[in-house]
């Protein structure tokens, strides 16, 4: 068993071989099954950019003729940044296990997902392609797939464990990758990063990569934690690098080349309770990495969900909040009319 919970058979896969079949560029990996029989895994892929030399790749083939770079496949996932499976500086990986249990029903995840889908529906109603940068276990991709069933979906995530869980949830192509090296150019109508860039030291690089991967008529949707004053040891445990002010986020997005379309705080009605909770967290010794706000009973979850529903309805009606626990931002490439 490897350090990632994979079998030796999975961690010692032969190199991928690019071939063509029935007019499509595909990747075939031939290996021996435990019983000694040869087997092939066929993975349809999309052409974009070599992770190593940045040369354009041939259509739908993850192999670079310029420098010879080829990704490996582990557990059915193309791994473009294998070093990040070991050095996971940007996120506390065990949280994926905890969060997966909560994402479908916890009021905060449910509310954020509604806001994301609303933003996509309002500003990109003809969505044809979408990439979730830092997709985790693909819960948001599953929701986007349900709302836009004909869209081509791609998810990128550093954690192979999270992607293995995500494979069961949706039909998106999932890539193990570094958000600072998105292997696409002019490829997606929309890219999303939902509570992701605060985990990266060089968030400007992530935004620049998203800009390159975005089509000229496309845009991005972001969510981030707001207000540095709310910082507590829970942010340290979650490996946050920062909490954003609205001005800081807008400035960084504009510096990457985007125009702001919409921005609002959310978790506003619950901000006083959140502030008190953070003060209490600062007063007690550091514990585990899970915020106490995620460990609530069904009754409390339902009550807080009702508060979020009220706030959601206000935002849908056009109200924009200046302060809250988080920020939602929608931007487009300059010159694009939405």
N, C-alpha and C positions, 0 to 999 in steps of 0.2 A: 504494500500500500504506500502511495506517495504522500508527501506532505500536504497535498491538496485533497486527500481522500479519494484519489483515483487509483485504479489498479496499475500494476506495472505494464500490463498490456496496453493501457490507455496512454501512459506517459512515454512509451517508447515506440511511437507510431512512425512508420516510414514517411519519407517526404511525399508531399502531394505531387501528382503528375497532371499537368493541364492537358486535356484532350478535347476533341469536339465530337458531338454525337447528335445526329438529327438536326443539324444546323445550329445547335446551341453550344456555347463554350461552357464546359463543366470541369469539375475537379474530381478525379478518381483516386482514391487511396486503396491500395490492395494490401491486405494483411492476412495473417493466418489466424483462424479461429482457434479456440482452445482445443477443438477436436482435430485440428490439422487441416481443415478445409479452407481454401482461399475464399476470401470474401471481399467485396468492394463496397465502398461508401461513396455515393455520388452526391455532391454538394453544389447546387446551383449558386453562383456567386455573381456579384456585380463589379464591373471594372471601375477602378478609380485610380488611386495614387499609391505608389510604393512607399511603405513606411520607412524604408531605409534611405533611399536616394531621392525620393519625391518625384521620380519619373512617372509619367502616365503609364498605366498598365493596359494590356490588350483587353478588348471588350470581354467582360465576364470571366476573366482569368486572374486569380490571385497568385501570380508569379511574375517577377520582374525580369525581363530580358536584358535590361541595362546593367543591373548589379547582381542578378542571380538570387535575390531574396525570395523566399517562400515561407509562408506561415505554416505552422503545424496545426493539427486538429486534435483536440482532446475532448473526449466525451461528446463528439459531434459538433463542437464549437471551434470555429476558426480563431486561433490565438495570435493576435498581432503584437501584443506587448507582454510576453510571458514573464518578464522580470517583475512586472507589477503584481503577479500572483503571489510573489514572495514578499516584496516590499510594498505593503499596502498602506502607505503613509496617510493617504487621504481619507480613509474611512475605517471605522472599527468593524471589521467583517462579521464578528458574531452577531452584530445587530441585525444583519439580514435575516437570520433565523427568527429573531423576535419580531421584527417588522412584518415578516411574511404572515405571521399569525394575526396581525392587526390590520393590515392594509385594506382588506375587503370590508371591514365593518367599523373600524375606529373613526370617530367623528372627524378628526383632523384630516386623515387620509381621504375620507369620503368627500369632505368639503373641498379640499384642494383639487381632487380629481374633477369635481363638477366645474370648478373655475377654469381648469385647463381645457376641458371639453367645450365649455362656453366660448372661450377665447378662440379655439380652433374653428368652431362653427360660425362665429360672428365674423372673424377676419379672414378666414381661409375656407369658405364653405365648399369650394371645389377641390379640396385637398386630394392630391394624387400620390404624394410621397411624403414620408415623415420619418425622421430619425430621433430617437430618444437617447440623448447623450447622458450616460450614467443611469441606465434603465433599471438597475437593481434586479429584482426578480420578475420584472416585466408586467407588473400589475397595471401600470398606466398604459402600456402598449396594448394590453388586453382590452382596456376601455376604449382606446382610440380605434382599435380594430372593429369593435362593436358599433361605434358611431360612423366610421368610414370604412365599410367592409371591402371596398374596391381599392383602397390606397395600398401602395407598397410600403411596408414597414420594416425598419431596421432599428435594432437596439445595440448600443455599445456600452460595455461595462468592464471594469477592471477585474472584478471578482468572478472567477470561473464557477465557484459554488453558486452564486446568485444566478448566473446564466443557466446552469443546469436545472435549477428550479423553474426558471422562466420558460424553458423549452416546453413545459407541459401546459402553459397558459395561452399561448397564441402562436400564430403562424409567421411571425416576424423572423427575419434573418437576424441572428444574434451573434455579435462579434465581441471577443475578449480584446479590449483595446485601451489605449491611453487617451483620455479626453483632450490632451495637449497635442495629439497627433491623429486627427480624424482623417481616415484614408479616402476622402472623397473631394471632388471639386464640382461645383455647379450641379449638384445631384438631387437636392430635396426642395420641395415646396416649403417645408417648415422643419426646423430643428428645435427640439425642446430640451431643456436642462432643468430638472425639477429638484430643487435643493441639492445641487451638485457643485456649482462653482465655488461655493464657500468652503469646500473641502480641498481646494487646489491653491497652492501658493501663487502660481502665475495664472490668475483667472483671466487676465487680458489675453494670454495665449489661447485659452479655451475659446474665448469669444472670437478671436481672429480665425481660429480653425472653423468655427461654426459659420462665420461669414464666408469663407472660401467654399464650404460645402453647400451653402445655400444658393438656390437658383436666383437669377437676377430679379425675378418677379416674386420672390419668396420672403420669408421672415423667420423670426424666432419667438418662442414663448419661454419665459424664465420664471421660476419662483426661487426666492432666497429668504433666509431669516433676516429680520429687520431689527434695528436699534442696537448699537453696541452697548448701550446701557443695560440691556437685558442679559449680558454675558454672565454665565455662571460656569461652575465646573462641569456641568452637563455638556456645554459646548466644547470644553477641553476633551471630555471623554468621547464625544462624537467625532473628534478630530476636525472640528471647524477651525478654519484659519481666521475667520472674521464673521461678524454680523454687519449688514449693510445699512447705511443711510440711503434714503431715496436718491439724494443728489449724487452720492458715490456710484450707485448702480447705473443711473442714467448717464453719467459722464463716461463710465467705462464702456457702456454699450454704444454710445455715440462715437467714442474714440475708435471702436472696432469697425465703424463704417455704416452703422445702422441709423435709421430714423425712428424715434419713439412714436408709437401709435397709441398706446394706452398703458397706464400704470396706476395701480391702486394698492394700498395696503389691504390685508385681510387678517382675520383673527383680531378684529378691532373691538368688537363688543366684549370679547373675553380678555382684552389686554390688561385691565386692572387685576384680574385673577392671575394672569400669567406673571405680571410684575411681582405680586405678592409671593407666588410660588418660587420665582427666581431668588428673591431675597431670602426665603427660607432655605433654599438649596445652598446659598452661599454660607449660611450660618452653620450648616451641618457638615461633618467631614465627608470627603469624596467617597462615593460608593461605587456601584456599577455604572455602566454607560447608558442605561435606559432611563430616560426622563420619567419621573413619577407621574407626569401627566398622561402617559400611555398606559399606566397600570390603574385602570378604573373599572368599576363594575358596570354591568349592563344598564342599570337605571341611570347612573350618572352619565354614561356615554349617550344615552337617549336624550337626556336633558340638554347636554351641551350640543348635541346634534341639532336640537330644535333652535338653539341660539344661533348656530351657524346657518341654519336654513333661513332664518330671518335676515341675517346679514347678507346671505347669498341673494335673496330676493331684492334687497336694496341695491346691491351692485348690478344685478341684471336690469334694474329700473334706471340705471345711469348714475347712481351715487358713487363717488370715488372718495375713499378714506385716506387721510394724510398720515395716519399712524396705525400700527397694528403689529402683531407678532411676526408677520411675514409680508413680503412684497410679491406682487404679480406684475410682470412687464411683458408687453407685446411690442415688437419692433419689426421693421421691414428694411430691406436693402434700399439705399437711397435711390430715388427715381422710380421706385415701384409704387403704383397706385392701388390701394386696397379698396 
